[in-house]
Amino acid sequence: MEGRQGGYDLTKGSMLRHVISFSIPMLLGNMLQALYNTVDSIWVGRFLGPEALGAVSVSFPIIFVLVSLIIGITMGATVLVAQYMGAKQTDMVKRTINNTFVLLTVSAIAVTVLGIVFNKDILRLINTPGEIMAMAASYLNIFLMGLVFMFGYNAVSAILRGLGDSKTPLKFLAISTAINIILDPLLILGIGPFPRMEIAGAALATTIAQGISFFIAIVYLNKRDHLLSVNLRNFVFDREITIKTVKIGIPSGVQMSVVSVGMLVVSSLINSFGTDIVATFGMTSRLDQFAIMPSQSISMATSAIAGQNIGANKEENVRETVKWATILAVGISIVLTLIAQLAPRTILGLFTSDYVVLERAEYALRIMSLSYIFSAIMFVTNGFLRGAGDTMATMVLSITSLWLIRLPLARILSGIDRFGANGIWIAIVISTVISMMMSRVYYASGRWKSKKIARHSSDDFQPES
């Protein structure tokens, strides 16, 4: 039910309906977001070759490392806004929104500068093959110049999720994706009056599209009586809100950063096997991204819905949210696993016609798809823990799974002749299973109950695990 100034009350009605109605726009939005990268990969891979596709692929782990701490801030904002909305503390909601824009603007500028200055050093550090170094650096530099627009959109989206609105961000993202799809071939291939920029054109198309979408979002929100309306005079540093945002967001940001660095180590290991394996991982990771997207979307919905209900002391709603979110995520993942097992080449053929790369990618996808169901359970559980404000637990669990299990196992298995690069895919599956088990054990322990932030006037929240 929509409330005053664009907020939605997720504490009333059916939790199953809320999970579905909130997740669908999130899923469509995540698919559109991933479509940015996938469209780039398809155009680059089909028309510029495996080397160019590899250059795009090695750039994404670096981008993820650079933006992880910032994404953590947006997660902190979502949790704060959701719990304050549930507790009916509108003044604290507005303070959180204004402070989030301040933090993200400063952070975006800093990350962009650092990324542009050190991009080649990072590319060398992860063993980027020499033949794709120049292309990767070109793509990365242009992409980084548009980070301020990406952060701006993500800030708007994160806050709207906390307010209970997952539909409005989808409209802005749809515009951005359409622009990107149109500009990609024009700038990559130099069609009509546009110059042929090849791999740099893919990055520029994304940057332009994100910039236009962000400005449209700001204009739209300012025309309504919305909590998110932008007024620079209200953008002041708020120490109290910053401390709370950092307390929740930094563990998430650190988690993503450390996980991203771990993925860079995995990428370095993959890069050591040559360009064909780099291209293989590039394709399978794109499809992997789409496959886990429903679970990620349901996870984000779980964070927002659980956050509002925790703030409102609706313990039965919290239990219902986790139950239905898990059932939905697992059901979808079963279907996607079957598709990946039965028809992998049909999908992989979109990226390349190279027989060797297709053969390796098909085998890799069949292995990695075995992790989808376990990922679904893990994502929902971690989404709930974030909504409860217990981001420290998700950080420890994720870091343990990656650095103590996935990376050592990937190095060991890939060093065995009979496995080679396939050992990396096997390690990904094993570490996902263990990570899921650890998150469920922690959830069952009930330690997250003490992490609540917003205090309702009748604050006696004690949900069961």
SVG drawing of the C-alpha trace seen along z (x, -y; Angstrom):
<svg xmlns="http://www.w3.org/2000/svg" viewBox="-4 -25 56 62">
<polyline fill="none" stroke="black" stroke-width="0.4" points="0.0,0.0 1.5,-3.3 1.9,-5.9 2.8,-9.6 5.6,-10.9 6.3,-7.7 6.7,-5.3 5.1,-1.8 4.0,0.1 5.3,3.7 4.1,4.5 0.5,5.2 -1.1,7.8 0.3,11.0 4.1,11.4 4.1,13.8 2.4,11.1 5.0,8.6 7.9,10.9 6.6,11.5 5.5,8.0 8.7,6.5 11.0,9.1 9.6,8.9 10.6,5.3 13.9,6.0 14.5,9.0 13.7,7.1 15.9,4.3 18.8,6.6 18.3,8.3 18.4,4.9 21.5,4.0 23.3,7.2 22.1,6.6 24.4,3.6 27.5,5.9 26.0,8.8 25.2,6.7 28.7,5.2 30.1,8.8 27.9,10.0 28.8,7.1 32.5,7.2 32.7,11.0 30.9,11.5 32.5,8.6 35.8,7.9 36.9,11.4 37.9,13.5 40.7,11.1 38.4,8.1 35.9,10.3 38.7,11.2 39.5,7.5 36.0,6.7 35.9,9.8 39.0,8.9 37.7,5.4 34.6,6.3 36.3,7.8 38.4,4.6 35.3,2.4 33.6,4.5 36.5,4.0 36.5,0.3 32.7,-0.2 32.2,2.4 32.6,0.0 30.2,-2.4 27.7,0.4 28.1,1.1 26.9,-2.4 23.8,-1.9 23.0,1.3 23.4,-0.6 21.0,-3.2 18.4,-0.6 18.4,1.0 18.2,-2.3 15.4,-3.6 13.4,-0.4 13.6,-0.1 12.9,-3.8 9.9,-3.5 8.6,-0.5 9.0,-2.5 7.2,-5.5 10.2,-7.8 9.9,-9.9 12.3,-12.6 15.0,-10.0 14.2,-8.7 14.7,-12.1 18.0,-12.6 19.3,-9.3 18.4,-10.1 20.1,-13.4 23.3,-12.1 23.5,-9.1 23.7,-11.5 26.5,-13.4 28.5,-10.2 28.1,-8.7 29.0,-11.9 32.3,-12.3 33.0,-8.5 32.3,-8.3 34.8,-11.1 37.5,-9.4 37.0,-6.0 37.0,-7.3 40.3,-9.1 41.9,-6.1 40.7,-3.8 41.9,-5.8 45.3,-6.5 46.1,-2.8 44.1,-0.8 47.1,0.5 48.9,1.5 45.9,3.5 45.6,5.1 49.2,6.2 48.7,7.5 46.0,9.9 48.2,11.3 46.2,9.8 47.5,11.2 49.7,8.7 47.8,8.9 44.6,7.6 46.2,5.1 45.7,2.0 42.0,2.8 41.3,3.6 42.8,0.3 40.8,-1.6 37.5,0.0 38.2,-0.4 39.1,-4.1 36.0,-5.2 33.8,-3.0 35.2,-4.6 34.4,-8.1 30.7,-7.2 30.9,-5.9 29.3,-9.0 26.2,-8.4 26.2,-4.7 26.5,-5.6 23.8,-8.2 21.3,-5.7 22.2,-3.1 21.7,-5.6 18.2,-6.4 17.4,-2.7 18.7,-1.7 16.6,-4.4 13.5,-3.6 13.8,0.0 14.0,-1.0 10.8,-3.0 9.2,0.1 9.3,-0.9 11.0,1.4 9.0,0.3 10.2,-3.3 13.9,-2.4 12.9,0.1 11.5,-2.7 14.8,-4.7 16.9,-1.6 14.7,-0.6 15.4,-4.0 19.2,-3.5 19.3,0.0 17.4,-1.0 19.9,-3.8 22.8,-1.5 21.5,1.1 21.0,-1.5 24.4,-3.2 26.5,0.0 26.6,1.0 26.8,-2.6 29.9,-3.4 31.6,0.0 31.4,0.4 31.2,-3.2 27.8,-3.2 26.6,-6.3 28.1,-9.6 29.6,-7.8 33.3,-7.0 34.5,-3.4 35.7,-3.1 35.6,0.7 35.9,1.7 36.1,-1.9 32.7,-2.5 31.1,0.2 32.2,-1.6 31.2,-5.0 27.7,-3.8 27.2,-2.5 28.5,-5.8 26.2,-8.0 23.2,-5.8 23.7,-5.8 24.2,-9.6 20.9,-10.2 19.0,-7.8 20.3,-9.4 19.3,-12.9 15.9,-11.7 15.5,-10.2 16.4,-13.4 14.0,-15.5 11.2,-13.0 11.6,-12.9 11.8,-16.7 8.5,-17.1 6.7,-15.1 6.3,-15.6 8.7,-12.8 11.0,-12.0 13.8,-11.6 13.4,-15.0 16.8,-16.6 17.6,-19.9 21.3,-20.7 20.7,-23.0 19.6,-19.9 22.8,-18.0 24.8,-18.4 27.0,-15.9 25.1,-14.2 27.5,-12.6 24.9,-10.5 23.4,-9.0 26.9,-8.6 28.0,-6.5 24.9,-4.3 25.2,-4.0 28.9,-3.0 28.2,-0.6 25.8,1.3 27.2,0.5 31.0,0.9 30.8,4.6 28.8,5.2 31.3,3.0 34.3,4.7 32.7,8.1 32.2,7.1 35.6,5.6 37.4,8.6 35.2,11.0 36.0,8.9 39.7,9.0 39.3,12.8 37.6,12.9 40.6,11.0 42.8,13.7 40.5,16.2 40.7,14.1 44.5,14.1 44.4,17.9 42.0,18.1 44.1,15.6 47.2,17.8 45.5,20.5 45.4,18.2 42.9,16.1 40.6,19.0 39.9,19.8 39.5,16.0 36.9,15.9 35.3,19.1 35.0,17.6 33.7,14.3 30.8,16.1 29.9,18.5 30.1,15.7 27.6,13.6 25.2,16.5 25.9,17.3 25.0,13.7 21.6,14.1 21.0,17.5 21.5,16.2 19.7,13.0 16.2,14.2 17.8,15.3 19.6,12.0 16.4,10.1 14.4,12.1 17.3,11.5 17.0,7.7 13.2,7.9 13.8,9.9 16.1,7.2 13.5,4.5 10.4,6.4 12.1,7.9 13.7,4.5 10.3,2.7 8.7,5.5 11.5,5.7 11.2,1.9 7.4,2.4 7.8,5.4 5.9,7.7 7.7,11.0 5.2,13.3 5.6,11.3 9.4,11.7 9.1,15.5 6.6,15.6 8.9,13.5 11.9,15.8 9.8,18.9 8.2,17.7 11.4,16.1 13.3,19.3 10.6,21.4 10.5,19.0 14.2,18.7 14.8,22.5 12.0,23.2 13.3,20.8 16.9,22.1 15.8,25.7 14.4,24.7 17.5,22.7 19.8,25.5 17.9,27.9 18.2,25.4 21.9,25.0 22.4,28.8 20.2,29.6 20.8,26.8 24.1,24.9 25.4,24.5 22.2,22.9 22.8,20.0 26.6,19.9 26.3,19.6 25.1,16.1 28.6,15.0 30.9,16.8 31.1,19.3 34.6,20.4 34.4,24.2 37.2,24.6 35.8,21.8 32.2,23.1 33.3,26.7 35.1,25.4 32.4,23.0 29.7,25.7 31.6,28.0 32.2,25.0 28.5,24.0 27.3,27.5 29.6,27.6 28.9,24.1 25.1,24.5 25.2,27.2 25.6,24.4 22.4,22.4 20.1,24.0 22.6,23.6 23.2,20.0 19.5,19.4 19.2,20.5 22.4,18.5 21.2,15.3 17.8,15.3 19.4,16.0 22.0,13.3 19.3,10.9 17.4,11.4 20.5,10.8 21.1,7.5 17.5,6.4 18.0,7.2 21.1,5.0 23.5,7.9 25.9,7.2 29.0,8.2 27.8,11.8 27.4,11.9 30.8,10.3 32.5,13.0 30.6,15.8 31.4,14.6 35.1,13.9 35.5,17.3 33.9,19.1 36.0,17.4 39.4,17.0 39.6,20.2 37.7,22.5 37.2,21.4 40.7,19.9 42.8,22.6 40.6,25.3 40.7,23.6 44.5,23.5 44.8,27.1 42.3,28.5 43.5,26.5 47.0,27.6 46.0,31.3 46.5,32.3 43.2,34.2 41.2,31.0 43.2,28.0 41.0,25.0 37.9,27.1 39.2,27.4 38.3,23.7 34.6,24.3 34.5,27.3 35.9,25.2 33.2,22.6 30.5,25.2 32.0,26.7 32.5,23.3 28.9,22.2 27.5,25.3 29.7,24.7 28.8,21.0 25.0,21.8 25.4,24.3 27.3,21.7 24.7,19.0 21.8,21.3 23.5,22.3 24.1,18.7 20.5,17.8 19.2,20.7 21.4,19.4 19.2,16.3 22.2,14.0 20.9,11.5 18.0,10.5 20.1,8.0 21.1,5.9 17.9,3.9 18.4,0.1 15.1,-1.7 13.2,-1.6 9.4,-1.5 7.4,-2.9 6.3,0.7 9.7,2.2 9.4,5.8 10.6,7.5 11.8,11.1 11.2,13.2 11.9,16.9 14.7,18.4"/>
</svg>
